[in-house]
Amino acid sequence: MSEDNTIYRIVLVDNDAVPRRIARGICELIAQEISQRAEIQEFDDGVPAWNYLSQLQEPPHLLLTDMNMNVMYGDELIEKVQAKFPRDRFPSLNITLASDTSAEMAKSMAGMAESNGYAFLRKPYEIPALKEHVKKCAPKPAA
């Protein structure tokens, strides 16, 4: 498994274009700040995202997916991605589920996400939290 530490590979999946654009802008900004080029793929549903991801030999560094979409929900997409790219073989893959939900439900979803090996962000995105998360998931520079 070779990892290209110069390109930050990101996949954004959300049926709502506005949060997808916000996430893309933050990803581009963070990549610039850490002097890395970002390769960002965007999808409006889990089905085209899975069609893309299933063809990859190595996963992206960050998969940020909405929970509620029209055809394939985020949790189903995550399940497929985790089966194809097991964490023990691909530790650089960071999966994040996002959802616009109540604060109480967000706590529950965050706990569930963490116990299943991925992160949770509440929408609408809190920009500082999204920036911090995107920076944390970036590939580390080669030593």
Rosetta blueprint (number, residue, H / E / L):
1 M L
2 S L
3 E L
4 D L
5 N L
6 T L
7 I E
8 Y E
9 R E
10 I E
11 V E
12 L E
13 V E
14 D L
15 N L
16 D L
17 A H
18 V H
19 P H
20 R H
21 R H
22 I H
23 A H
24 R H
25 G H
26 I H
27 C H
28 E H
29 L H
30 I H
31 A H
32 Q H
33 E H
34 I L
35 S L
36 Q L
37 R E
38 A E
39 E E
40 I E
41 Q E
42 E E
43 F E
44 D L
45 D L
46 G H
47 V H
48 P H
49 A H
50 W H
51 N H
52 Y H
53 L H
54 S L
55 Q L
56 L L
57 Q L
58 E L
59 P L
60 P L
61 H L
62 L E
63 L E
64 L E
65 T E
66 D E
67 M L
68 N L
69 M L
70 N L
71 V L
72 M L
73 Y L
74 G H
75 D H
76 E H
77 L H
78 I H
79 E H
80 K H
81 V H
82 Q H
83 A H
84 K H
85 F L
86 P L
87 R L
88 D L
89 R L
90 F L
91 P L
92 S L
93 L L
94 N E
95 I E
96 T E
97 L E
98 A E
99 S E
100 D L
101 T L
102 S L
103 A H
104 E H
105 M H
106 A H
107 K H
108 S H
109 M H
110 A H
111 G H
112 M H
113 A H
114 E H
115 S H
116 N L
117 G L
118 Y L
119 A E
120 F E
121 L E
122 R E
123 K L
124 P L
125 Y L
126 E L
127 I H
128 P H
129 A H
130 L H
131 K H
132 E H
133 H H
134 V H
135 K H
136 K H
137 C H
138 A L
139 P L
140 K L
141 P L
142 A L
143 A L
